[in-house]
């Protein structure tokens, strides 16, 4: 009788794989390295995940959830203030980019490893970014922006820049600059909502 998956074993493998994938990228890590660091047998790893692709998808899905939690934590206190929420999202990403040891958005960093549009790992990455863009557009519409799609795209570009270059430019005030640019973009798109801008989240 086949053994059932063990959540504790699965988490241990995923924790090790997540650290290695973040340090070296999915392409730079072999299953044997994960097995050696976990101290588990190959049969145990395959019992829990089935393949390296399954393990990578689980890693990316965890990253997706962490990204979603970051945005939820930043926006929930401002749930009645869509203008403030828009700024808070950029502020939260800026704060994360300034965190020592942050290597850039792990989903964005993993994208080049999966050029096939139908690869399940790429779908996780693309769906994550499309969902974030849709959220920004929804908030822009609620805030009364004249061109919600354009505002959402401007903020997405700021976020992408922070995810890509924030860790490199953290000492140069990249996060503060991104938040200031976000405020300018929102202010230009939304009239009569300066109160929301004053309540917006600022990076520490």
Backbone as a chain_set.jsonl record, in Angstrom:
{"seq": "XXXXXXXXXXXXXXXXXXXXXXXXXXXXXXXXXXXXXXXXXXXXXXXXXXXXXXXXXXXXXXXXXXXXXXXXXXXXXXXXXXXXXXXXXXXXXXXXXXXXXXXXXXXXXXXXXXXXXXXXXXXXXXXXXXXXXXXXXXXXXXXXXXXXXXXXXXXXXXXXXXXXXXXXXXXXXXXXXXXXXXXXXXXXXXXXXXXXXXXXXXXX", "coords": {"N": [[0.836, -1.2, 0.0], [0.621, 2.157, -0.925], [2.34, 4.871, 0.612], [0.849, 7.673, 2.179], [1.084, 11.188, 1.288], [3.094, 13.276, 3.378], [2.472, 16.091, 5.204], [4.38, 17.472, 6.775], [6.847, 16.541, 5.866], [6.64, 17.327, 3.224], [6.57, 20.137, 3.512], [9.122, 20.557, 4.57], [10.792, 19.771, 2.465], [9.938, 21.638, 0.558], [10.645, 24.036, 1.789], [13.458, 23.92, 1.803], [13.918, 23.714, -0.979], [12.799, 26.154, -1.817], [14.529, 28.063, -0.707], [16.908, 27.423, -2.085], [16.086, 27.789, -4.769], [15.575, 30.531, -4.733], [18.111, 31.509, -4.269], [19.65, 30.54, -6.421], [18.049, 30.297, -8.664], [15.527, 28.472, -10.503], [16.648, 26.994, -12.635], [19.215, 26.621, -11.829], [19.397, 24.716, -9.879], [19.526, 21.388, -8.969], [17.65, 18.311, -8.576], [19.026, 16.462, -7.025], [20.652, 18.009, -5.399], [18.738, 19.234, -3.778], [17.684, 16.972, -2.519], [19.949, 16.092, -1.136], [20.362, 18.215, 0.686], [18.016, 18.18, 2.092], [18.119, 15.721, 3.219], [16.59, 13.569, 2.584], [15.289, 10.7, 0.828], [15.335, 10.013, -2.741], [12.992, 8.774, -3.522], [11.208, 9.682, -1.614], [11.033, 12.423, -2.149], [9.887, 12.35, -4.719], [7.518, 11.125, -4.091], [6.2, 13.144, -2.735], [6.108, 15.295, -4.521], [6.312, 14.502, -7.23], [7.611, 15.489, -9.597], [10.303, 17.649, -10.733], [9.218, 19.901, -11.919], [6.708, 20.009, -10.652], [7.546, 20.632, -8.086], [8.754, 23.137, -8.485], [6.514, 24.605, -9.309], [5.026, 24.516, -6.946], [6.711, 26.008, -5.304], [6.631, 28.522, -6.637], [3.931, 29.064, -6.383], [3.756, 29.379, -3.648], [5.292, 31.729, -3.424], [3.62, 33.416, -4.864], [1.421, 33.527, -3.144], [2.59, 34.747, -0.925], [3.184, 37.237, -2.024], [0.585, 38.136, -2.553], [-0.392, 38.26, 0.059], [1.204, 40.293, 1.081], [0.228, 42.548, -0.296], [-2.435, 42.519, 0.548], [-2.16, 42.974, 3.306], [-1.153, 45.558, 3.246], [-3.209, 47.022, 2.061], [-5.629, 46.527, 3.379], [-6.142, 48.101, 5.784], [-6.884, 50.441, 4.545], [-9.236, 50.038, 3.236], [-11.549, 51.444, 2.603], [-10.653, 53.458, 1.095], [-9.688, 53.883, -1.905], [-7.786, 55.435, -3.264], [-5.741, 55.778, -1.379], [-5.092, 53.076, -1.142], [-3.93, 52.449, -3.618], [-1.5, 53.883, -3.51], [-0.46, 52.674, -1.267], [0.081, 50.072, -2.115], [2.278, 50.37, -3.879], [4.019, 51.443, -2.01], [4.32, 49.272, -0.229], [5.623, 47.369, -1.824], [7.937, 48.81, -2.338], [9.006, 48.958, 0.23], [9.514, 46.256, 0.715], [11.462, 45.821, -1.253], [13.557, 47.239, -0.191], [14.396, 45.732, 1.883], [17.033, 44.168, 3.591], [18.834, 41.585, 2.005], [16.837, 40.906, 0.247], [16.264, 39.692, -2.968], [15.002, 40.508, -5.228], [11.832, 40.198, -6.961], [10.783, 36.919, -6.68], [9.103, 35.575, -8.456], [9.171, 37.112, -10.8], [11.915, 36.9, -11.29], [12.107, 34.239, -11.951], [10.878, 33.933, -14.371], [12.362, 33.93, -16.927], [13.237, 31.297, -16.994], [11.254, 29.75, -17.975], [10.248, 29.684, -20.887], [8.222, 28.584, -22.421], [4.93, 29.181, -23.154], [2.864, 27.604, -22.246], [3.757, 26.281, -20.076], [3.256, 25.114, -16.77], [4.506, 26.453, -14.625], [5.156, 28.951, -15.717], [2.595, 29.886, -16.164], [1.664, 30.322, -13.563], [3.276, 32.485, -12.846], [2.608, 34.471, -14.788], [-0.175, 34.693, -14.379], [-0.194, 35.7, -11.8], [0.915, 38.286, -12.114], [-0.942, 39.401, -13.888], [-3.212, 39.365, -12.276], [-2.481, 41.195, -10.304], [-2.294, 43.518, -11.845], [-4.948, 43.73, -12.63], [-6.135, 44.233, -10.141], [-5.027, 46.745, -9.529], [-6.174, 48.235, -11.586], [-8.892, 47.977, -10.949], [-8.964, 49.332, -8.48], [-8.185, 51.851, -9.364], [-10.384, 52.522, -10.917], [-12.377, 52.608, -8.943], [-11.403, 54.76, -7.535], [-11.977, 56.803, -9.193], [-10.378, 57.517, -11.343], [-9.461, 59.111, -14.389], [-8.477, 57.693, -16.583], [-8.379, 54.646, -15.98], [-7.038, 52.282, -16.814], [-4.63, 53.21, -17.884], [-3.479, 54.449, -15.633], [-3.216, 52.208, -13.955], [-1.334, 50.733, -15.431], [0.886, 52.433, -15.332], [1.498, 52.338, -12.597], [2.044, 49.627, -12.382], [4.398, 49.466, -13.863], [6.12, 50.919, -12.219], [6.137, 49.23, -9.979], [7.252, 46.936, -11.125], [9.769, 47.913, -11.744], [10.775, 48.338, -9.166], [10.792, 45.703, -8.233], [12.737, 44.667, -9.889], [15.042, 46.393, -9.823], [15.095, 47.561, -7.34], [16.449, 46.195, -5.125], [19.101, 46.681, -5.859], [19.332, 49.432, -5.972], [18.656, 50.29, -3.457], [20.051, 51.819, -1.594], [20.099, 54.232, -2.812], [17.732, 55.505, -2.583], [15.607, 54.515, -4.1], [13.103, 53.404, -3.489], [11.688, 55.448, -2.147], [11.602, 57.302, -4.214], [10.018, 55.931, -6.07], [7.549, 55.775, -4.72], [6.956, 58.493, -4.56], [6.668, 59.078, -7.279], [4.482, 57.481, -7.819], [2.508, 58.774, -6.317], [2.376, 61.178, -7.728], [1.418, 60.255, -10.194], [-1.091, 59.197, -9.47], [-2.292, 61.461, -8.387], [-2.46, 63.072, -10.644], [-4.293, 61.674, -12.093], [-6.584, 61.518, -10.599], [-8.993, 63.617, -9.345], [-9.586, 65.939, -6.679], [-9.091, 64.303, -4.466], [-7.167, 64.522, -2.437], [-7.014, 63.97, 0.235], [-6.936, 61.224, 0.408], [-4.393, 60.759, -0.622], [-2.81, 61.887, 1.371], [-3.152, 60.082, 3.408], [-1.84, 57.942, 2.518], [0.267, 55.025, 2.432], [3.663, 55.085, 3.517], [7.001, 54.126, 2.739], [9.264, 52.753, 5.119]], "CA": [[0.0, 0.0, 0.0], [1.44, 3.355, -1.048], [2.255, 5.795, 1.736], [0.218, 8.959, 1.883], [1.969, 12.334, 1.455], [3.232, 13.787, 4.742], [2.582, 17.553, 5.12], [5.623, 17.955, 7.385], [7.926, 16.227, 4.933], [6.437, 18.197, 2.061], [6.994, 21.489, 3.876], [10.575, 20.57, 4.736], [11.372, 19.766, 1.12], [9.617, 22.9, -0.107], [11.441, 25.093, 2.417], [14.82, 23.824, 1.275], [13.876, 24.045, -2.409], [12.514, 27.577, -1.955], [15.776, 28.791, -0.441], [17.849, 27.184, -3.176], [15.574, 28.432, -5.975], [15.757, 31.973, -4.616], [19.54, 31.811, -4.345], [20.287, 30.136, -7.68], [17.088, 30.189, -9.746], [15.111, 27.08, -10.747], [17.552, 26.302, -13.554], [20.516, 26.401, -11.202], [19.271, 23.774, -8.77], [19.122, 20.034, -9.357], [16.917, 17.567, -7.553], [19.947, 15.789, -6.103], [21.064, 19.003, -4.401], [17.623, 19.368, -2.832], [17.633, 15.725, -1.751], [21.084, 16.062, -0.211], [20.179, 19.194, 1.76], [16.863, 17.754, 2.898], [18.397, 14.469, 3.887], [15.531, 12.602, 2.277], [15.568, 9.891, -0.343], [14.7, 10.432, -3.983], [11.626, 8.256, -3.554], [10.377, 10.541, -0.763], [10.767, 13.657, -2.882], [8.941, 12.08, -5.809], [6.219, 10.823, -3.499], [5.563, 14.387, -2.319], [5.955, 16.276, -5.596], [6.13, 13.876, -8.525], [8.628, 15.912, -10.558], [10.876, 18.953, -10.421], [8.238, 20.909, -12.327], [5.714, 20.122, -9.583], [8.193, 21.313, -6.965], [8.905, 24.539, -8.87], [5.181, 25.213, -9.275], [4.677, 24.695, -5.535], [7.524, 27.14, -4.853], [6.099, 29.753, -7.211], [2.617, 29.306, -5.798], [4.026, 29.951, -2.325], [5.711, 33.113, -3.656], [2.42, 34.146, -5.265], [0.617, 33.763, -1.954], [3.298, 35.735, -0.112], [2.966, 38.529, -2.668], [-0.805, 38.528, -2.328], [-0.517, 38.626, 1.472], [1.848, 41.595, 1.236], [-0.702, 43.562, -0.785], [-3.619, 42.528, 1.418], [-1.784, 43.615, 4.565], [-0.967, 46.985, 3.009], [-4.427, 47.699, 1.61], [-6.81, 46.291, 4.221], [-6.48, 49.242, 6.638], [-7.375, 51.538, 3.711], [-10.207, 49.398, 2.343], [-12.555, 52.411, 2.171], [-9.919, 54.554, 0.459], [-8.958, 53.311, -3.041], [-6.606, 56.245, -3.584], [-4.708, 55.367, -0.444], [-4.688, 51.709, -1.436], [-3.02, 52.463, -4.757], [-0.187, 54.304, -3.03], [0.013, 51.685, -0.3], [0.635, 48.923, -2.84], [3.633, 50.727, -4.302], [4.808, 51.575, -0.8], [4.637, 47.948, 0.316], [6.646, 46.762, -2.681], [9.167, 49.564, -2.1], [9.543, 48.546, 1.527], [10.079, 44.921, 0.548], [12.68, 45.926, -2.053], [14.603, 47.817, 0.641], [14.739, 44.793, 2.944], [18.321, 43.501, 3.362], [18.739, 40.191, 1.591], [15.84, 40.715, -0.813], [16.959, 39.485, -4.24], [14.076, 40.799, -6.312], [10.635, 39.369, -6.96], [11.146, 35.577, -7.125], [8.298, 35.195, -9.616], [9.749, 37.798, -11.944], [13.242, 36.345, -11.536], [11.993, 32.88, -12.491], [10.206, 33.932, -15.671], [13.184, 33.479, -18.066], [13.461, 29.852, -16.967], [10.087, 29.045, -18.528], [9.815, 30.387, -22.098], [7.026, 27.958, -22.988], [3.746, 29.855, -22.627], [1.951, 26.631, -21.641], [4.362, 25.615, -18.906], [2.477, 25.477, -15.577], [5.227, 27.435, -13.812], [4.986, 30.26, -16.35], [1.211, 30.315, -15.968], [1.58, 30.881, -12.212], [3.921, 33.8, -12.867], [1.816, 35.395, -15.6], [-1.458, 34.917, -13.712], [0.067, 36.56, -10.638], [1.08, 39.67, -12.561], [-2.217, 39.861, -14.443], [-4.12, 39.615, -11.153], [-2.067, 42.455, -9.666], [-2.693, 44.601, -12.747], [-6.408, 43.852, -12.546], [-6.442, 44.882, -8.869], [-4.709, 48.16, -9.666], [-7.187, 48.862, -12.442], [-10.14, 48.05, -10.184], [-8.833, 50.418, -7.506], [-8.171, 53.111, -10.108], [-11.775, 52.802, -11.288], [-13.081, 53.009, -7.729], [-10.908, 56.068, -7.13], [-12.457, 57.809, -10.126], [-9.343, 57.934, -12.293], [-10.007, 59.377, -15.724], [-8.059, 56.579, -17.436], [-7.944, 53.626, -15.013], [-6.078, 51.334, -17.381], [-3.341, 53.88, -17.998], [-2.941, 54.604, -14.293], [-2.796, 50.89, -13.493], [-0.111, 50.35, -16.127], [1.976, 53.246, -14.784], [1.864, 51.801, -11.288], [2.661, 48.318, -12.616], [5.777, 49.699, -14.293], [6.868, 51.291, -11.016], [6.296, 48.022, -9.177], [8.2, 46.059, -11.817], [11.084, 48.508, -11.558], [11.205, 48.05, -7.792], [11.097, 44.275, -8.142], [13.948, 44.368, -10.649], [16.202, 47.214, -9.473], [15.026, 48.035, -5.965], [17.525, 45.685, -4.279], [20.38, 47.259, -6.264], [19.319, 50.872, -5.737], [18.01, 50.598, -2.172], [20.796, 52.876, -0.915], [19.948, 55.463, -3.575], [16.384, 56.044, -2.376], [14.708, 54.11, -5.184], [11.759, 53.191, -2.967], [11.064, 56.751, -1.916], [11.336, 57.904, -5.523], [8.891, 55.225, -6.679], [6.326, 56.2, -4.042], [6.694, 59.872, -4.979], [6.154, 59.012, -8.651], [3.125, 56.914, -7.746], [1.621, 59.849, -5.854], [2.188, 62.116, -8.838], [0.566, 59.617, -11.203], [-2.453, 59.106, -8.948], [-2.806, 62.816, -8.25], [-2.791, 63.582, -11.972], [-5.424, 60.919, -12.647], [-7.744, 61.615, -9.717], [-9.203, 64.992, -8.879], [-10.344, 66.147, -5.456], [-8.931, 63.209, -3.505], [-5.879, 64.685, -1.789], [-7.049, 63.332, 1.544], [-6.472, 59.855, 0.244], [-2.958, 60.785, -0.803], [-2.17, 62.176, 2.648], [-3.222, 58.9, 4.259], [-1.174, 56.829, 1.837], [1.368, 54.349, 3.116], [5.008, 55.497, 3.156], [7.995, 53.134, 3.133], [10.13, 53.149, 6.212]], "C": [[0.872, 1.251, 0.0], [1.235, 4.27, 0.157], [1.635, 7.11, 1.293], [1.245, 10.089, 2.044], [1.942, 12.841, 2.899], [3.407, 15.298, 4.667], [3.886, 18.088, 5.702], [6.813, 17.703, 6.471], [7.839, 17.133, 3.706], [6.922, 19.609, 2.356], [8.512, 21.577, 4.006], [11.274, 20.6, 3.382], [11.146, 21.108, 0.441], [10.419, 24.053, 0.488], [12.872, 25.099, 1.893], [14.856, 24.234, -0.193], [13.652, 25.541, -2.611], [13.776, 28.407, -1.726], [16.757, 28.63, -1.599], [17.388, 27.853, -4.473], [15.77, 29.944, -5.91], [17.222, 32.354, -4.768], [20.122, 31.585, -5.734], [19.351, 30.124, -8.879], [16.719, 28.731, -9.979], [16.058, 26.302, -11.653], [18.871, 25.914, -12.897], [20.509, 25.386, -10.075], [18.807, 22.425, -9.307], [18.401, 19.329, -8.229], [17.866, 16.908, -6.558], [20.434, 16.751, -5.026], [19.987, 19.189, -3.341], [17.541, 18.139, -1.931], [18.751, 15.682, -0.712], [20.874, 17.022, 0.958], [19.003, 18.845, 2.658], [17.177, 16.514, 3.721], [17.318, 13.432, 3.683], [15.945, 11.792, 1.053], [14.845, 10.421, -1.564], [13.252, 9.97, -4.047], [10.679, 9.105, -2.709], [10.032, 11.832, -1.498], [9.73, 13.429, -3.98], [7.56, 11.703, -5.282], [5.467, 12.113, -3.177], [5.268, 15.319, -3.487], [5.827, 15.681, -6.997], [7.199, 14.222, -9.54], [9.204, 17.245, -10.105], [9.909, 20.063, -10.806], [7.177, 21.11, -11.243], [6.287, 20.889, -8.391], [8.362, 22.8, -7.26], [7.557, 25.262, -8.823], [4.745, 25.461, -7.834], [5.442, 25.872, -4.947], [6.953, 28.462, -5.357], [4.723, 30.084, -6.641], [2.761, 29.863, -4.384], [4.442, 31.415, -2.45], [4.514, 33.977, -4.043], [1.571, 34.484, -4.044], [1.271, 34.796, -1.046], [3.131, 37.137, -0.693], [1.563, 39.04, -2.457], [-1.028, 38.963, -0.881], [0.095, 39.995, 1.744], [0.898, 42.717, 0.839], [-1.933, 43.653, 0.112], [-3.318, 43.243, 2.728], [-1.662, 45.121, 4.397], [-2.281, 47.701, 2.727], [-5.615, 47.559, 2.55], [-7.123, 47.472, 5.132], [-7.08, 50.422, 5.869], [-8.499, 51.064, 2.791], [-11.322, 50.33, 1.887], [-11.938, 53.56, 1.386], [-9.094, 54.016, -0.718], [-7.737, 54.116, -3.458], [-5.449, 55.856, -2.669], [-4.203, 53.96, -0.714], [-3.699, 51.648, -2.601], [-1.607, 52.846, -4.327], [0.397, 53.26, -2.088], [0.629, 50.465, -0.982], [2.06, 49.208, -3.28], [4.544, 50.858, -3.084], [5.219, 50.243, -0.207], [5.721, 47.259, -0.505], [7.982, 47.471, -2.493], [9.82, 49.156, -0.787], [10.178, 47.162, 1.444], [11.398, 44.981, -0.214], [13.851, 46.465, -1.242], [15.057, 46.881, 1.756], [16.083, 44.132, 2.648], [18.123, 42.025, 3.017], [17.705, 39.927, 0.512], [16.54, 40.699, -2.161], [16.115, 39.855, -5.456], [12.902, 39.852, -6.258], [10.978, 37.97, -7.48], [10.332, 35.098, -8.33], [8.877, 35.832, -10.878], [11.102, 37.196, -12.304], [13.18, 34.973, -12.2], [11.443, 32.838, -13.913], [11.091, 33.465, -16.83], [13.421, 31.97, -18.112], [12.354, 29.076, -17.667], [9.548, 29.79, -19.753], [8.541, 29.834, -22.719], [5.785, 28.555, -22.342], [2.794, 28.91, -21.914], [2.535, 25.927, -20.427], [3.611, 26.044, -17.646], [3.179, 26.493, -14.677], [5.065, 28.838, -14.403], [3.567, 30.776, -16.144], [1.009, 30.912, -14.574], [2.134, 32.304, -12.194], [3.06, 34.819, -13.601], [0.486, 35.713, -14.914], [-1.294, 35.84, -12.505], [0.157, 38.019, -11.062], [-0.217, 40.222, -13.169], [-3.217, 40.172, -13.33], [-3.767, 40.923, -10.458], [-2.473, 43.644, -10.544], [-4.194, 44.825, -12.683], [-6.824, 44.542, -11.248], [-6.17, 46.381, -8.952], [-5.751, 48.881, -10.517], [-8.52, 49.007, -11.708], [-10.096, 49.199, -9.178], [-8.822, 51.781, -8.193], [-9.583, 53.505, -10.529], [-12.565, 53.282, -10.077], [-12.667, 54.401, -7.267], [-11.382, 57.179, -8.061], [-11.412, 58.315, -11.096], [-9.944, 58.106, -13.679], [-9.674, 58.248, -16.694], [-7.504, 55.469, -16.537], [-6.881, 52.671, -15.566], [-4.695, 51.961, -17.464], [-2.694, 54.05, -16.629], [-2.439, 53.269, -13.755], [-1.483, 50.467, -14.142], [1.083, 51.156, -15.627], [2.445, 52.696, -13.442], [2.503, 50.419, -11.42], [4.118, 48.469, -13.031], [6.654, 50.114, -13.119], [7.149, 50.068, -10.155], [7.329, 47.094, -9.806], [9.624, 46.593, -11.675], [11.632, 48.253, -10.166], [11.592, 46.587, -7.643], [12.418, 43.933, -8.824], [15.176, 45.092, -10.1], [16.21, 47.707, -8.035], [16.143, 47.522, -5.085], [18.897, 46.283, -4.604], [20.472, 48.722, -5.851], [18.749, 51.255, -4.383], [18.723, 51.725, -1.438], [20.652, 54.223, -1.609], [18.55, 56.057, -3.451], [15.401, 55.671, -3.46], [13.277, 53.943, -4.692], [11.014, 54.492, -2.751], [10.717, 57.431, -3.229], [10.125, 57.256, -6.184], [7.575, 55.644, -6.037], [5.964, 57.629, -4.45], [6.12, 59.904, -6.395], [4.738, 58.451, -8.676], [2.13, 57.977, -7.302], [1.342, 60.848, -6.968], [1.231, 61.531, -9.871], [-0.884, 59.561, -10.737], [-3.07, 60.489, -8.852], [-3.234, 63.397, -9.591], [-4.038, 62.913, -12.536], [-6.713, 61.119, -11.867], [-7.856, 63.044, -9.192], [-9.959, 64.993, -7.555], [-10.21, 65.051, -4.434], [-7.606, 63.325, -2.759], [-5.851, 64.08, -0.39], [-6.556, 61.909, 1.476], [-4.969, 59.793, 0.082], [-2.249, 61.036, 0.521], [-2.168, 60.953, 3.55], [-2.449, 57.719, 3.678], [0.007, 56.307, 2.648], [2.699, 54.876, 2.616], [5.98, 54.394, 3.561], [8.855, 53.646, 4.275], [11.58, 53.091, 5.775]], "O": [[1.764, 1.386, 0.837], [0.121, 4.427, 0.657], [1.868, 7.589, 0.183], [2.173, 9.968, 2.843], [0.899, 12.835, 3.552], [4.406, 15.76, 4.114], [4.442, 19.056, 5.182], [7.684, 18.561, 6.325], [8.85, 17.638, 3.219], [7.613, 20.212, 1.534], [9.114, 22.569, 3.595], [12.225, 21.354, 3.176], [12.058, 21.655, -0.181], [10.831, 24.955, -0.24], [13.427, 26.153, 1.58], [15.719, 25.008, -0.606], [14.264, 26.136, -3.498], [14.052, 29.345, -2.475], [17.366, 29.605, -2.038], [18.204, 28.421, -5.199], [16.095, 30.571, -6.919], [17.539, 33.402, -5.331], [20.983, 32.342, -6.18], [19.81, 29.956, -10.009], [17.516, 27.841, -9.685], [16.254, 25.101, -11.47], [19.557, 24.998, -13.35], [21.516, 25.216, -9.388], [17.805, 22.343, -10.018], [18.527, 19.707, -7.064], [17.546, 16.806, -5.373], [20.609, 16.359, -3.873], [20.286, 19.29, -2.152], [17.349, 18.26, -0.721], [18.536, 15.291, 0.435], [21.177, 16.679, 2.101], [18.998, 19.176, 3.843], [16.587, 16.284, 4.776], [17.145, 12.527, 4.499], [16.862, 12.179, 0.329], [13.877, 11.174, -1.456], [12.388, 10.68, -4.562], [9.499, 9.239, -3.033], [8.887, 12.282, -1.476], [8.806, 14.225, -4.144], [6.551, 11.934, -5.949], [4.247, 12.177, -3.326], [4.283, 16.057, -3.452], [5.265, 16.333, -7.877], [7.656, 13.346, -10.275], [8.665, 17.893, -9.208], [9.794, 21.06, -10.093], [6.791, 22.241, -10.949], [5.595, 21.693, -7.767], [8.137, 23.635, -6.383], [7.471, 26.397, -8.353], [4.159, 26.501, -7.534], [4.883, 26.651, -4.174], [6.808, 29.412, -4.589], [4.394, 31.254, -6.441], [1.981, 30.72, -3.97], [3.995, 32.253, -1.667], [4.401, 35.124, -3.611], [1.061, 35.598, -3.926], [0.582, 35.631, -0.459], [2.957, 38.106, 0.045], [1.357, 40.228, -2.21], [-1.762, 39.916, -0.62], [-0.434, 40.767, 2.543], [0.774, 43.716, 1.548], [-2.415, 44.749, 0.4], [-4.132, 44.032, 3.207], [-2.024, 45.879, 5.297], [-2.452, 48.859, 3.109], [-6.522, 48.391, 2.521], [-8.295, 47.828, 5.252], [-7.709, 51.298, 6.462], [-8.696, 51.612, 1.707], [-11.983, 50.048, 0.887], [-12.623, 54.526, 1.051], [-7.912, 53.72, -0.544], [-6.759, 53.552, -3.95], [-4.327, 55.633, -3.123], [-3.018, 53.68, -0.537], [-2.74, 50.877, -2.564], [-0.634, 52.211, -4.734], [1.599, 52.995, -2.107], [1.593, 49.891, -0.476], [2.952, 48.384, -3.078], [5.701, 50.436, -3.119], [6.345, 50.095, 0.269], [6.629, 46.64, 0.05], [9.034, 46.832, -2.487], [11.041, 49.024, -0.706], [11.237, 46.917, 2.021], [12.348, 44.279, 0.133], [15.007, 46.187, -1.56], [15.994, 47.195, 2.491], [16.265, 43.585, 1.561], [17.345, 41.319, 3.659], [17.687, 38.847, -0.078], [17.326, 41.597, -2.464], [16.484, 39.544, -6.588], [12.96, 38.819, -5.591], [11.425, 37.843, -8.62], [10.822, 34.303, -9.133], [9.049, 35.165, -11.897], [11.406, 37.003, -13.482], [14.096, 34.59, -12.928], [11.537, 31.809, -14.583], [10.631, 32.673, -17.652], [13.768, 31.429, -19.162], [12.498, 27.881, -17.923], [8.512, 30.45, -19.672], [7.856, 30.536, -23.462], [5.601, 28.453, -21.129], [2.003, 29.34, -21.074], [1.884, 25.076, -19.821], [3.352, 27.234, -17.471], [2.517, 27.308, -14.034], [4.861, 29.802, -13.665], [3.364, 31.977, -15.968], [0.276, 31.888, -14.414], [1.541, 33.208, -11.605], [2.813, 35.911, -13.088], [0.069, 36.87, -14.872], [-2.164, 36.666, -12.227], [-0.453, 38.888, -10.441], [-0.541, 41.393, -12.975], [-3.981, 41.132, -13.429], [-4.657, 41.678, -10.066], [-2.944, 44.66, -10.034], [-4.662, 45.964, -12.681], [-7.756, 45.345, -11.245], [-6.98, 47.191, -8.502], [-6.158, 50.0, -10.203], [-9.194, 50.03, -11.829], [-11.063, 49.947, -9.037], [-9.379, 52.749, -7.675], [-9.937, 54.683, -10.502], [-13.329, 54.243, -10.166], [-13.465, 55.134, -6.683], [-11.213, 58.36, -7.759], [-11.537, 59.421, -11.621], [-10.822, 57.347, -14.089], [-10.498, 57.888, -17.535], [-6.29, 55.367, -16.357], [-5.941, 52.302, -14.862], [-3.698, 51.312, -17.149], [-1.494, 53.822, -16.477], [-1.36, 53.202, -13.167], [-0.615, 49.904, -13.475], [2.182, 50.615, -15.508], [3.645, 52.6, -13.186], [3.403, 50.078, -10.653], [4.974, 47.695, -12.602], [7.811, 49.702, -13.035], [8.263, 49.889, -9.661], [8.177, 46.535, -9.111], [10.569, 45.823, -11.506], [12.822, 47.983, -10.004], [12.594, 46.264, -7.006], [13.131, 43.026, -8.395], [16.232, 44.483, -9.93], [17.224, 48.217, -7.56], [16.748, 48.307, -4.356], [19.756, 46.38, -3.727], [21.528, 49.202, -5.438], [18.393, 52.414, -4.168], [18.082, 52.507, -0.735], [21.041, 55.25, -1.053], [18.224, 57.017, -4.148], [14.458, 56.416, -3.724], [12.335, 54.302, -5.399], [9.85, 54.623, -3.127], [9.667, 58.063, -3.35], [9.301, 57.943, -6.787], [6.585, 55.849, -6.739], [4.791, 57.935, -4.662], [5.195, 60.666, -6.678], [3.899, 58.893, -9.46], [1.031, 58.07, -7.851], [0.212, 61.308, -7.133], [0.341, 62.223, -10.364], [-1.8, 59.841, -11.51], [-4.237, 60.677, -9.194], [-4.229, 64.116, -9.681], [-4.754, 63.497, -13.349], [-7.805, 60.916, -12.398], [-6.894, 63.594, -8.655], [-10.847, 64.171, -7.329], [-11.105, 64.866, -3.609], [-6.979, 62.304, -2.475], [-4.787, 63.72, 0.113], [-5.847, 61.439, 2.365], [-4.33, 58.873, 0.592], [-1.193, 60.456, 0.772], [-1.27, 60.801, 4.377], [-2.406, 56.638, 4.267], [0.641, 57.025, 3.421], [2.861, 55.096, 1.415], [5.808, 53.784, 4.617], [9.132, 54.841, 4.371], [12.475, 53.392, 6.565]]}, "num_chains": 1, "name": "protein.A"}
